[in-house]
């Protein structure tokens, strides 16, 4: 993930609530429908390390939000959007809003059902899958990672534990930097990468395990851990009773085993011919085969918002697991951090895509923002929407 820079910048909880330049491009807004009563937001502010307020997310309504709130969210979306295409969803106790603005490609406006690549937002999904396995007793957070890797994967894990892979304390250099990934993906967009090929590029130097340093290598190593422990492909584990077995998330896919389908918001609002030239994945086959470090997952905004609602409600992992994941040491938990103050979530880039997803414990609200261009500050890209929710 190119979000090494963006995530580290975003760890400061005082990130300015600033988006990209506003746009007047056409788009659409919509509300989706599910009959349920809104839930109550927590009565007192939640803090990292405290029991996570899962009840606040257990019964959010997908009825449309009131018109005044919809207008505020649409204005925030237009403030955030730049020259490309952006889609967003807000699920709140008052209902659900989805909107889209800008271009999906050279001729079509983005719609709320367009798929985007989500980059490191996928780290939360991988982490949740690992936590399910911990709950089943298939592995433990403090097990040495080397004990759960395939024997034919010869790699120095630096004595790192599963916990270290999840919380960015493995001491192993960043595979994304070692690959020169952005230039590599642009030069060879149709290349198929294997985990072993990527790991071979990582230099031998290691920092002490237990010291925080944002690195994509942990997520890369967790894929073969999951496959070795279960004897199945990651996507099979996630689909068959795993973290992708969530109602209403059919368009949340795991590449390259699953392919994106129309409608899609293409990279930099490009054309379909270029998309096919790059292998038919988002943003390219090379990025899609590099695992959760770059672009294995793609989704539309409503599907990802439903996933985060279920996750924050304790329906994907237990509340105890969620408590541990959302305890932030050095600004980072287990596949989670706070991309803006008062948020539990993750930001990500699979260049040129940028993504932001998370929940606001004090407001019982989920926010997802997807964009088909690069941004300078992924952690702050949803700022106007977060501000609209927090001030509402």
NORVEN-V908509 format. One record per residue. N is the residue number from 1. PHI is phi in degrees with one decimal (none if undefined). Layout:
N;PHI / N;PHI
This chain:
1;none / 2;-76.0 / 3;-80.7 / 4;-53.4 / 5;-68.2 / 6;-64.6 / 7;-68.2 / 8;-64.4 / 9;-61.3 / 10;-79.6 / 11;-63.8 / 12;-66.3 / 13;-71.8 / 14;-95.5 / 15;-53.9 / 16;-63.7 / 17;-80.9 / 18;-128.5 / 19;-104.2 / 20;-90.1 / 21;-63.6 / 22;-68.4 / 23;-135.7 / 24;-111.1 / 25;-58.9 / 26;-70.9 / 27;-163.7 / 28;-145.2 / 29;-129.0 / 30;-156.0 / 31;-114.9 / 32;-106.4 / 33;-121.1 / 34;-152.3 / 35;-83.7 / 36;-166.0 / 37;-87.4 / 38;-65.6 / 39;-94.6 / 40;-87.3 / 41;-72.9 / 42;-57.8 / 43;-76.6 / 44;-130.0 / 45;-59.5 / 46;-86.6 / 47;-129.6 / 48;-52.8 / 49;97.3 / 50;-89.2 / 51;-55.7 / 52;-72.3 / 53;-78.5 / 54;-60.9 / 55;-61.1 / 56;-66.4 / 57;-113.4 / 58;-73.0 / 59;-143.3 / 60;-66.4 / 61;-87.8 / 62;-102.7 / 63;-62.6 / 64;-60.8 / 65;-69.0 / 66;-56.5 / 67;-59.0 / 68;-64.0 / 69;-66.2 / 70;-59.5 / 71;-65.1 / 72;-64.9 / 73;-67.8 / 74;-65.2 / 75;-63.7 / 76;-63.8 / 77;-60.6 / 78;-68.2 / 79;-67.5 / 80;-75.7 / 81;-72.3 / 82;-113.8 / 83;-83.5 / 84;-91.9 / 85;-114.2 / 86;-135.2 / 87;-130.9 / 88;-148.1 / 89;-137.4 / 90;-122.9 / 91;-111.0 / 92;-136.6 / 93;-60.9 / 94;-91.6 / 95;129.1 / 96;-122.8 / 97;-130.4 / 98;-132.1 / 99;-148.5 / 100;-148.6 / 101;-150.4 / 102;90.2 / 103;-103.3 / 104;-81.2 / 105;-154.0 / 106;-68.1 / 107;-127.3 / 108;-120.5 / 109;-73.5 / 110;-66.3 / 111;-115.8 / 112;-69.0 / 113;-96.8 / 114;-70.0 / 115;-86.0 / 116;-130.5 / 117;-75.4 / 118;-120.8 / 119;53.1 / 120;-71.4 / 121;-58.0 / 122;-65.7 / 123;-60.4 / 124;-66.4 / 125;-65.6 / 126;-62.6 / 127;-61.9 / 128;-63.9 / 129;-65.3 / 130;-62.1 / 131;-65.6 / 132;-59.7 / 133;-67.5 / 134;-63.2 / 135;-62.2 / 136;-84.7 / 137;79.9 / 138;-78.5 / 139;-158.5 / 140;-128.0 / 141;-60.3 / 142;-97.8 / 143;-68.1 / 144;-60.1 / 145;-58.2 / 146;-59.6 / 147;-69.9 / 148;-118.6 / 149;-94.0 / 150;-58.2 / 151;-62.4 / 152;-86.6 / 153;-98.6 / 154;-85.9 / 155;-150.4 / 156;-78.4 / 157;-86.4 / 158;66.1 / 159;70.9 / 160;-68.9 / 161;-93.3 / 162;-58.2 / 163;-59.2 / 164;-61.9 / 165;-65.6 / 166;-79.5 / 167;-105.2 / 168;65.7 / 169;-122.4 / 170;-76.3 / 171;77.3 / 172;-91.3 / 173;-57.1 / 174;-73.6 / 175;-63.2 / 176;-63.8 / 177;-66.2 / 178;-63.0 / 179;-76.1 / 180;59.1 / 181;-60.1 / 182;-58.7 / 183;-66.9 / 184;-63.3 / 185;-66.9 / 186;-67.6 / 187;-73.8 / 188;-135.0 / 189;-68.0 / 190;-99.5 / 191;-67.5 / 192;-100.5 / 193;-95.8 / 194;-107.8 / 195;-59.1 / 196;-61.3 / 197;-61.6 / 198;-68.8 / 199;-66.4 / 200;-62.4 / 201;-85.5 / 202;-77.8 / 203;-65.1 / 204;-77.3 / 205;-66.5 / 206;-135.7 / 207;-89.8 / 208;-61.3 / 209;-64.5 / 210;100.8 / 211;-108.7 / 212;-69.5 / 213;-158.9 / 214;-62.4 / 215;-147.4 / 216;-84.3 / 217;-66.4 / 218;-59.1 / 219;-64.0 / 220;-61.3 / 221;-73.0 / 222;-69.4 / 223;-60.6 / 224;-64.7 / 225;-60.5 / 226;-60.4 / 227;-68.7 / 228;-69.2 / 229;-68.6 / 230;-93.7 / 231;73.8 / 232;-135.3 / 233;-62.4 / 234;-54.8 / 235;-63.6 / 236;-67.4 / 237;-62.5 / 238;-69.9 / 239;-82.6 / 240;-88.6 / 241;78.3 / 242;-95.6 / 243;-73.1 / 244;-95.3 / 245;-90.4 / 246;-128.3 / 247;-60.6 / 248;81.6 / 249;-119.7 / 250;-59.8 / 251;-91.2 / 252;-91.8 / 253;-117.7 / 254;-117.2 / 255;-81.3 / 256;-88.4 / 257;-61.5 / 258;-117.4 / 259;-105.6 / 260;-67.6 / 261;-134.0 / 262;-61.9 / 263;-82.0 / 264;-132.1 / 265;-90.6 / 266;-79.0 / 267;-54.7 / 268;52.6 / 269;56.0 / 270;-76.7 / 271;-104.6 / 272;-66.5 / 273;-63.1 / 274;-66.8 / 275;-59.6 / 276;-67.3 / 277;-61.5 / 278;-86.2 / 279;103.2 / 280;83.9 / 281;-111.1 / 282;-111.0 / 283;-85.3 / 284;-161.5 / 285;-63.3 / 286;-58.3 / 287;-67.4 / 288;-65.6 / 289;-85.9 / 290;-87.0 / 291;79.9 / 292;-69.7 / 293;-72.8 / 294;-135.9 / 295;-155.6 / 296;-74.2 / 297;-109.3 / 298;-139.6 / 299;-165.2 / 300;-98.2 / 301;-66.1 / 302;-61.2 / 303;-63.0 / 304;-67.6 / 305;-64.8 / 306;-63.5 / 307;-62.9 / 308;-66.4 / 309;-60.8 / 310;-62.8 / 311;-62.9 / 312;-72.8 / 313;-85.7 / 314;75.7 / 315;-94.1 / 316;-102.0 / 317;-123.8 / 318;-68.3 / 319;-61.2 / 320;-60.9 / 321;-65.8 / 322;-63.0 / 323;-57.3 / 324;-70.0 / 325;-62.1 / 326;-96.9 / 327;-95.8 / 328;-95.4 / 329;-101.3 / 330;58.3 / 331;85.2 / 332;-134.7 / 333;-103.8 / 334;-109.1 / 335;73.6 / 336;-141.5 / 337;-155.7 / 338;-113.4 / 339;-66.8 / 340;-146.2 / 341;-54.0 / 342;84.2 / 343;-118.5 / 344;-114.7 / 345;-177.4 / 346;-160.5 / 347;-116.3 / 348;-162.3 / 349;-137.1 / 350;-127.6 / 351;-46.2 / 352;-94.6 / 353;-77.0 / 354;-129.2 / 355;-144.6 / 356;-149.5 / 357;-151.0 / 358;174.3 / 359;-127.4 / 360;-106.7 / 361;-57.1 / 362;-75.0 / 363;-122.6 / 364;56.2 / 365;-130.8 / 366;-111.5 / 367;-130.6 / 368;-130.2 / 369;-133.1 / 370;-124.5 / 371;-145.1 / 372;-100.0 / 373;-141.6 / 374;-74.4 / 375;-128.5 / 376;-76.2 / 377;-131.8 / 378;-63.9 / 379;-60.3 / 380;-98.3 / 381;-65.1 / 382;-95.6 / 383;-49.0 / 384;-60.4 / 385;-69.2 / 386;-60.8 / 387;-62.4 / 388;-63.1 / 389;-69.8 / 390;-67.9 / 391;-95.1 / 392;-74.7
